């Protein structure tokens, strides 16, 4: 059962950012297991259990070890995250519900980072065919969660066929999430319920994006 993170969690994350090398980590591995990975694993178990009835969903809890072939100067990550996304597909191309903790903040919500060109073409066709649907969905979820939708657009904006979808037509990625400095919620068991409630509310956006990414 998740009991909350602690100030020691944040201390460890700052420590690994400032001392990203094997000797420091080995000296502090007990702190990693106790203050960071243990609570993160407990949180992931509660969150994943709440979505077990979703078909074809992959559940992932990260570890702190980087792939040495890709990140030779920095053997350890400076954050841990959990994610839920379609199974057997690259996370960056698919809608993802997530939680992440970093030294300076923690985040949770929805992200679609870099879908393929074909998926974005299909997304724009959906916007053109049903221009009221996606803006209404975003507006409703912002109201229900208190979060703000944001996205990354192509540098050269595309010609949009309908003014009501213009803010979304040139997107190459999108997020609807929160980014919070360490606070009382982070150190409370209530964090698990808050994350679950928010991700459940965001699930309709996940479902919408599955229509053009999978």
C-alpha positions, -999 to +999 in steps of 0.1 A: +000+000+000+013+034-010+021+056+020+035+086+003+069+098-007+091+116+018+116+145+019+143+118+017+129+109-017+136+144-030+170+145-013+180+113-032+168+127-065+188+159-061+218+137-050+217+116-081+214+147-103+245+162-087+264+130-084+255+108-113+282+082-110+284+046-098+303+052-066+278+077-052+249+055-062+263+024-046+268+043-013+232+054-014+215+023-029+196+016+003+182+051+002+172+046-034+154+013-025+137+027+006+129+063-003+123+062-040+119+028-057+099+012-029+072+040-027+072+043-065+065+006-069+037+007-043+022+037-061+024+019-095+006-012-081-023+009-069-025+029-102-022-001-124-048-021-105-073+007-112-069+002-149-067-036-151-099-039-171-086-018-200-078-041-230-044-041-247-028-018-221+008-021-212+019-012-177+055+001-172+075+011-141+109+025-149+141+018-131+169+042-124+195+025-146+201+040-180+211+021-211+249+025-211+250+023-249+228+053-252+239+074-222+275+065-215+284+097-194+253+094-171+246+059-158+215+068-139+182+085-146+172+116-126+136+106-124+113+076-121+080+072-139+051+049-144+031+047-176+001+030-192-001+028-229-010+004-258+009-028-256+039-036-278+042-001-293+068+027-288+057+050-260+066+082-279+042+073-307+012+064-285-012+080-261+002+075-225-012+080-190+017+086-166+031+097-133+067+110-130+088+123-101+119+144-106+141+164-081+122+197-086+087+185-093+063+157-100+039+153-129+009+132-139-016+132-167-017+125-204+010+128-231+012+120-268+048+129-275+057+122-312+031+102-332+040+091-367+033+113-397+005+089-408-011+092-374-011+130-375-026+129-410-054+108-397-058+131-367-062+161-390-088+143-410-108+135-378-106+172-369-119+182-404-147+156-404-159+164-369-146+198-360-166+203-328-156+169-312-120+174-301-123+210-289-153+200-268-134+171-253-104+192-244-126+219-229-145+193-208-114+176-195-098+209-186-129+218-166-131+184-149-094+181-140-083+217-136-054+210-160-044+229-191-041+214-225-008+222-243+009+210-274+039+213-296+032+226-331+051+223-364+073+254-370+054+259-403+017+259-394-006+240-417-035+255-435-065+247-414-100+242-430-120+252-399-113+280-374-126+260-345-099+234-348-071+258-358-053+256-323-050+218-328-045+214-365-007+218-366+001+198-335+029+173-335+024+163-299+000+171-270-002+170-232-029+175-206-010+172-173+001+189-141+036+198-129+038+204-091+067+213-068+071+189-039+042+195-015+020+179+011+002+158-015+035+142-026+041+130+009+006+117+015-011+084+008-038+105-009-015+110-039-025+076-052-062+084-052-056+118-068-035+103-096-060+075-102-089+099-103-072+123-127-060+096-151-095+081-151-109+115-161-083+118-189-091+083-202-115+097-229-086+116-244-066+084-244-094+066-262-098+094-288-061+093-296-062+055-301-084+061-331-056+077-351-024+061-335-031+024-334 
